[in-house]
Amino acid sequence: MVEKLSAATARRMALAAQGFGKARPAAPGRRHVLSTIETLGLIQIDSVNVLSRSHYLPLFSRLGDYPRAHLEDLAWGRKPILAEYWGHEASLMPHDLHPLLRWRMADARAGVGVWKGVARFLDSHPDLIAKALGEIRQRGPLSAGELDIGAKKGPGGWWGWSEAKRAVECLFWAGELTTATRRTGFERVYGTPEQVLPAPVLNTPTPSREDAQRALIARAARATGVASERDLRDYFRMGPAESRARIAELVEDGGLIPAQVEGWDQTAYVAAGTARPRRIEARALLSPFDNLIWFRERTERLFNARIRLEIYTPAHLRTHGYYVLPFLQGETLTARVDLKADRKAGALRVQATHAEPSADDQTAWALAQELQLMARWLGLTDVVVVEKGDLSGRLSEALRS
């Protein structure tokens, strides 16, 4: 049996699965933060700080004005219960995903697929690798800059890594080091798994590659609500052949149900028991790295909107701005805002505001409310609108009123 779904139903299923199907808590606490991360499966880490580092934003989108310290404690506190690894991109995830990604760590150590450079560096610098591991085991968790292993210095700047930094990053990819904490400036401190991860995680038997991948596809299906094979594959960045094989196995076992979605040219899959809500009343500013929209092809299918990250586009070629957040109003994307936290001035600067075709007479008012909430969450006292974009005038009026 292949279930038939309307485009609207599929969109609502996706929104509900991503945590937008319920009202925000009145006082978001630590358990709400953890529950949201478990619902999403993982959140992508990104260091761009023009507004806020992106891993804080998906939680704000779903919870509202939550204390950022809750995420920091869960991820990098005295007893963390989240781990960092390459899940989607660099990601924060619950500890129980660590055993499910050990096959990827093994691939990195073996140089399989995209990991050839990792294995090449590990194999060509055995003395350096041994010194780095030995020093961290002896002294405890350290940053790359604290290692005293006689490594060559890099040129500095983004990706101008020293040999010490390359060594610990390659060991991180291979699972021989993990993140112990983060320091001011978002500097990663590396520790061995034995120094950082709790015993129940370390003692969890390593599942077979096939079992782990089935579990990851099942997680992706629950987090997406309804998804094509490419959607499911992208969530944890798995290979095409392995994804197709695992999906077929889950369909045969009844864990996934094939579906035909109106307007989609690909078979969709729905996890057994997935809710089919009749209405979604959401209001959220979405990070460009938010789980809901990070796969641009899926975003276009769900919302009929092309989302493009323009950070690396020359300024004169940008359409909507530098750090642009789509605005989710109800069940649709109705606007895009280019945002910057001007911390010195204490203001959230709206550098440009553009309406989507689905915008209505409530969009500017709803967006104004969300921007005011975001400013308060970021510790800023004002929202300043630059008169750029076809919605900026109406947004300014809404804020004044």
C-alpha positions as CSV (number, residue, x, y, z in Angstrom):
1,M,0.0,0.0,0.0
2,V,1.2,3.5,-0.9
3,E,-0.4,6.3,1.1
4,K,-1.4,9.4,-0.8
5,L,-0.8,12.8,0.8
6,S,-1.7,16.3,-0.2
7,A,1.2,18.9,-0.3
8,A,-0.4,20.7,2.6
9,T,-0.7,17.5,4.7
10,A,3.0,16.7,4.0
11,R,4.1,20.2,5.0
12,R,2.1,19.9,8.3
13,M,3.6,16.5,9.1
14,A,7.1,17.9,8.5
15,L,6.5,20.9,10.7
16,A,5.0,18.8,13.5
17,A,7.9,16.3,13.4
18,Q,10.3,19.2,13.7
19,G,8.7,20.5,16.9
20,F,6.4,23.2,15.5
21,G,3.2,21.4,16.2
22,K,2.8,22.6,19.7
23,A,2.8,25.9,21.6
24,R,6.0,27.2,23.1
25,P,6.4,26.6,26.9
26,A,5.8,29.6,29.1
27,A,9.1,29.2,30.9
28,P,11.5,27.0,28.7
29,G,13.8,25.0,30.9
30,R,16.6,22.5,30.6
31,R,14.3,19.6,30.0
32,H,12.6,21.5,27.1
33,V,16.0,22.1,25.5
34,L,17.0,18.4,25.8
35,S,13.6,17.2,24.6
36,T,13.8,19.5,21.5
37,I,17.3,18.2,20.6
38,E,16.0,14.6,21.0
39,T,13.1,15.4,18.7
40,L,15.4,16.8,16.1
41,G,18.1,14.1,16.5
42,L,20.9,16.6,16.3
43,I,21.6,20.3,15.7
44,Q,24.2,21.7,13.4
45,I,27.1,23.6,14.8
46,D,28.3,26.8,13.0
47,S,30.7,29.4,14.3
48,V,29.3,32.4,12.3
49,N,28.3,34.9,15.0
50,V,26.9,37.9,13.1
51,L,23.6,37.2,14.8
52,S,24.1,34.2,17.1
53,R,26.0,31.0,16.6
54,S,23.6,28.8,14.7
55,H,23.3,25.9,17.2
56,Y,21.5,28.2,19.6
57,L,18.9,29.3,17.0
58,P,16.8,26.1,16.3
59,L,16.0,26.0,20.0
60,F,14.9,29.6,20.1
61,S,12.8,29.0,17.0
62,R,10.9,26.2,18.8
63,L,11.0,27.3,22.5
64,G,11.3,31.1,22.4
65,D,13.2,33.0,25.1
66,Y,15.1,30.0,26.6
67,P,18.3,30.4,28.7
68,R,21.3,29.8,26.4
69,A,23.2,28.5,29.4
70,H,21.0,25.4,29.4
71,L,22.4,24.3,26.0
72,E,26.0,25.2,27.1
73,D,25.6,23.1,30.2
74,L,24.1,20.1,28.3
75,A,26.9,20.2,25.7
76,W,30.0,21.5,27.5
77,G,29.2,21.6,31.2
78,R,30.7,19.6,34.0
79,K,28.6,16.5,33.1
80,P,27.6,16.9,29.5
81,I,24.9,14.7,28.0
82,L,25.4,15.8,24.4
83,A,28.3,14.9,22.2
84,E,29.9,16.6,19.2
85,Y,30.6,14.7,16.0
86,W,30.0,14.7,12.2
87,G,26.3,13.8,12.2
88,H,24.9,16.2,9.5
89,E,27.8,18.6,9.4
90,A,29.6,19.2,12.7
91,S,26.7,18.6,15.1
92,L,25.6,18.4,18.7
93,M,23.6,15.2,19.4
94,P,22.4,13.0,22.3
95,H,25.0,10.5,23.6
96,D,23.0,7.5,22.4
97,L,23.9,8.5,18.8
98,H,27.6,8.0,19.5
99,P,27.6,4.2,19.0
100,L,25.5,4.6,15.9
101,L,28.2,6.7,14.2
102,R,31.2,4.5,15.1
103,W,31.1,3.1,11.5
104,R,31.7,6.6,10.3
105,M,34.7,7.0,12.7
106,A,36.1,3.7,11.3
107,D,35.6,5.0,7.8
108,A,37.5,8.2,8.7
109,R,40.4,6.2,10.1
110,A,40.5,4.0,7.0
111,G,40.2,6.9,4.6
112,V,37.0,5.6,3.0
113,G,35.1,8.1,0.7
114,V,35.5,11.7,1.7
115,W,37.9,10.8,4.5
116,K,41.0,10.1,2.4
117,G,42.8,13.2,3.7
118,V,42.2,12.3,7.3
119,A,43.8,8.8,7.0
120,R,46.6,10.2,4.9
121,F,47.6,12.7,7.6
122,L,47.2,10.1,10.4
123,D,49.4,7.6,8.6
124,S,52.0,10.1,7.4
125,H,52.5,11.7,10.9
126,P,52.7,8.7,13.3
127,D,55.1,10.4,15.8
128,L,53.0,13.6,15.9
129,I,49.8,11.6,16.4
130,A,51.3,9.5,19.2
131,K,52.6,12.7,20.9
132,A,49.2,14.4,20.7
133,L,47.3,11.4,22.1
134,G,50.0,10.8,24.8
135,E,49.9,14.4,26.0
136,I,46.1,14.5,26.2
137,R,46.0,11.2,28.0
138,Q,48.7,12.4,30.5
139,R,47.6,16.0,31.1
140,G,43.8,15.8,30.4
141,P,41.7,17.6,27.8
142,L,43.6,20.3,25.9
143,S,43.1,22.7,23.0
144,A,45.3,22.4,20.0
145,G,47.3,25.5,21.1
146,E,48.1,23.9,24.4
147,L,49.8,20.9,22.9
148,D,53.5,20.9,23.3
149,I,54.4,18.4,20.6
150,G,56.9,20.4,18.4
151,A,54.4,20.7,15.5
152,K,54.7,23.2,12.7
153,K,52.6,26.3,13.0
154,G,50.0,27.2,10.3
155,P,49.5,30.5,8.6
156,G,46.5,31.3,10.9
157,G,43.0,32.4,9.9
158,W,40.2,30.0,8.8
159,W,41.6,26.6,7.8
160,G,45.2,27.8,8.2
161,W,45.7,25.1,10.7
162,S,48.9,24.2,12.5
163,E,50.0,20.6,12.4
164,A,48.8,20.2,16.0
165,K,45.3,21.4,15.0
166,R,45.3,19.0,12.0
167,A,46.4,16.2,14.3
168,V,43.6,16.6,16.8
169,E,41.0,17.3,14.2
170,C,41.9,14.1,12.3
171,L,41.8,12.2,15.6
172,F,38.4,13.7,16.3
173,W,37.1,12.6,12.9
174,A,38.4,9.1,13.6
175,G,36.7,9.0,17.0
176,E,40.0,8.8,19.0
177,L,39.3,12.2,20.5
178,T,36.1,14.0,21.2
179,T,35.1,17.5,22.4
180,A,35.5,17.9,26.2
181,T,34.3,21.5,26.3
182,R,34.4,24.9,24.4
183,R,36.1,28.0,25.7
184,T,35.8,31.7,25.0
185,G,35.9,32.3,21.3
186,F,34.4,28.9,20.7
187,E,37.8,27.2,21.0
188,R,37.4,23.4,21.1
189,V,39.1,21.5,23.9
190,Y,39.9,17.8,23.0
191,G,39.8,14.8,25.3
192,T,39.8,11.1,24.8
193,P,36.4,9.3,24.8
194,E,37.4,7.7,28.2
195,Q,37.9,11.2,29.7
196,V,34.7,12.7,28.4
197,L,31.9,10.2,27.6
198,P,30.0,8.4,30.4
199,A,30.7,4.8,31.0
200,P,27.3,3.6,29.7
201,V,28.1,5.2,26.3
202,L,31.6,3.8,26.2
203,N,30.3,0.3,27.2
204,T,27.5,0.2,24.6
205,P,28.4,-2.5,22.1
206,T,29.2,-1.3,18.7
207,P,26.3,-2.2,16.4
208,S,26.9,-3.6,12.9
209,R,27.1,-1.0,10.2
210,E,23.7,-2.1,8.8
211,D,22.0,-1.9,12.2
212,A,23.4,1.5,13.0
213,Q,22.4,2.9,9.6
214,R,18.9,1.5,9.9
215,A,18.6,3.3,13.3
216,L,19.9,6.5,11.8
217,I,17.4,6.4,8.9
218,A,14.6,5.6,11.4
219,R,15.7,8.7,13.4
220,A,15.7,10.8,10.3
221,A,12.2,9.6,9.3
222,R,10.8,10.5,12.7
223,A,12.5,13.9,12.6
224,T,11.3,14.8,9.1
225,G,7.8,13.5,9.3
226,V,7.6,12.7,5.6
227,A,10.7,12.5,3.4
228,S,12.1,11.3,0.1
229,E,15.1,8.9,0.0
230,R,17.4,11.9,-0.6
231,D,15.9,13.7,2.4
232,L,16.5,10.8,4.7
233,R,20.0,10.3,3.3
234,D,20.9,13.9,3.8
235,Y,19.8,14.1,7.5
236,F,22.8,12.1,8.7
237,R,24.8,12.5,5.5
238,M,24.8,8.9,4.4
239,G,25.7,7.4,1.0
240,P,23.1,6.7,-1.7
241,A,23.5,2.9,-2.0
242,E,23.5,2.3,1.7
243,S,20.5,4.6,2.3
244,R,18.4,2.9,-0.4
245,A,19.3,-0.5,1.1
246,R,18.4,0.5,4.7
247,I,15.2,2.2,3.6
248,A,14.1,-1.0,1.7
249,E,14.8,-3.0,4.8
250,L,12.7,-0.7,7.0
251,V,9.8,-0.7,4.5
252,E,9.9,-4.5,4.5
253,D,9.9,-4.5,8.3
254,G,7.0,-2.1,8.5
255,G,9.0,0.7,10.1
256,L,8.6,2.9,7.0
257,I,5.5,3.4,4.9
258,P,5.8,4.5,1.3
259,A,3.8,7.5,0.3
260,Q,3.0,9.6,-2.8
261,V,3.0,13.3,-2.0
262,E,1.2,15.7,-4.3
263,G,3.7,17.6,-6.5
264,W,6.7,15.4,-5.5
265,D,8.4,13.5,-8.3
266,Q,10.0,11.0,-5.8
267,T,8.5,8.3,-3.5
268,A,8.1,9.6,0.0
269,Y,8.5,7.6,3.3
270,V,6.6,8.0,6.6
271,A,7.6,6.5,9.9
272,A,4.9,4.3,11.3
273,G,2.8,6.2,13.8
274,T,3.6,9.7,12.4
275,A,1.0,12.3,13.3
276,R,-1.0,14.0,10.5
277,P,-2.1,17.3,12.0
278,R,-4.9,19.3,10.5
279,R,-3.4,22.7,11.3
280,I,-0.1,24.2,12.4
281,E,0.1,27.6,14.2
282,A,3.8,28.3,14.2
283,R,5.8,31.6,14.3
284,A,9.5,31.3,14.0
285,L,12.7,32.8,12.6
286,L,14.7,30.0,11.1
287,S,18.5,29.9,11.0
288,P,19.8,29.1,7.5
289,F,21.3,26.0,9.2
290,D,18.0,24.9,10.8
291,N,17.1,21.2,10.4
292,L,13.8,22.2,8.8
293,I,15.4,24.0,5.9
294,W,19.0,22.9,5.7
295,F,18.4,20.6,2.7
296,R,17.5,23.2,0.1
297,E,15.9,20.8,-2.4
298,R,13.5,19.6,0.4
299,T,12.7,23.2,1.4
300,E,11.7,24.0,-2.1
301,R,9.4,21.0,-2.3
302,L,7.8,21.7,1.1
303,F,7.4,25.5,0.9
304,N,7.9,26.4,-2.8
305,A,10.8,28.7,-1.7
306,R,14.4,28.7,-2.9
307,I,16.6,29.3,0.2
308,R,20.2,30.1,-0.6
309,L,23.0,30.9,1.9
310,E,24.6,34.1,0.6
311,I,27.4,34.5,3.1
312,Y,30.0,33.5,0.5
313,T,28.3,35.5,-2.3
314,P,29.8,38.9,-3.2
315,A,27.7,41.7,-1.7
316,H,26.6,43.1,-5.0
317,L,25.3,39.7,-6.1
318,R,23.2,39.0,-3.0
319,T,19.4,38.8,-3.4
320,H,18.2,39.0,0.2
321,G,21.4,39.8,2.3
322,Y,24.3,38.3,4.2
323,Y,22.7,36.3,7.1
324,V,19.1,35.7,6.1
325,L,16.5,34.0,8.2
326,P,13.2,32.9,6.6
327,F,10.1,33.7,8.7
328,L,7.7,30.8,9.4
329,Q,4.2,32.1,9.8
330,G,1.5,29.5,10.4
331,E,2.4,26.7,7.9
332,T,4.3,28.8,5.3
333,L,7.4,30.9,4.8
334,T,6.2,34.5,4.5
335,A,9.3,36.7,4.7
336,R,13.1,36.8,4.8
337,V,15.1,39.1,7.1
338,D,18.8,39.8,7.0
339,L,19.7,40.1,10.7
340,K,22.7,41.3,12.6
341,A,23.2,41.7,16.4
342,D,24.8,45.1,16.9
343,R,26.1,44.3,20.4
344,K,27.9,47.6,20.9
345,A,24.7,49.6,20.2
346,G,22.4,47.1,21.9
347,A,20.3,46.6,18.8
348,L,19.0,43.9,16.6
349,R,19.5,45.3,13.1
350,V,17.2,44.2,10.4
351,Q,19.4,45.0,7.4
352,A,16.7,44.0,4.8
353,T,13.2,42.6,4.8
354,H,11.6,40.9,1.9
355,A,8.1,39.4,1.6
356,E,7.4,36.0,0.1
357,P,4.4,35.5,-2.2
358,S,2.5,33.9,0.8
359,A,2.8,37.0,3.0
360,D,-0.5,38.5,4.2
361,D,-1.6,41.6,6.1
362,Q,-0.6,39.9,9.4
363,T,3.0,39.1,8.3
364,A,4.7,42.4,9.3
365,W,2.9,42.4,12.7
366,A,3.8,38.8,13.4
367,L,7.4,39.3,12.3
368,A,7.7,42.4,14.5
369,Q,6.7,40.4,17.5
370,E,9.2,37.6,16.8
371,L,12.0,40.2,16.3
372,Q,11.2,41.8,19.6
373,L,11.3,38.4,21.3
374,M,14.6,37.6,19.6
375,A,16.2,40.9,20.6
376,R,15.2,40.3,24.3
377,W,16.6,36.7,24.1
378,L,19.9,38.1,22.8
379,G,20.1,40.7,25.5
380,L,19.5,43.6,23.1
381,T,17.2,46.6,23.8
382,D,16.0,47.7,20.4
383,V,15.1,46.5,16.9
384,V,16.3,48.8,14.2
385,V,14.9,48.4,10.7
386,V,17.0,49.5,7.6
387,E,14.6,50.7,4.9
388,K,15.7,48.0,2.4
389,G,13.3,45.4,0.9
390,D,9.7,45.5,0.0
391,L,8.5,44.6,3.5
392,S,10.7,47.0,5.5
393,G,8.2,49.9,5.6
394,R,5.4,47.8,6.9
395,L,7.7,46.2,9.5
396,S,8.8,49.6,10.7
397,E,5.2,50.6,11.1
398,A,4.4,47.4,13.0
399,L,7.2,47.9,15.4
400,R,6.2,51.5,16.1
401,S,2.6,50.4,16.8
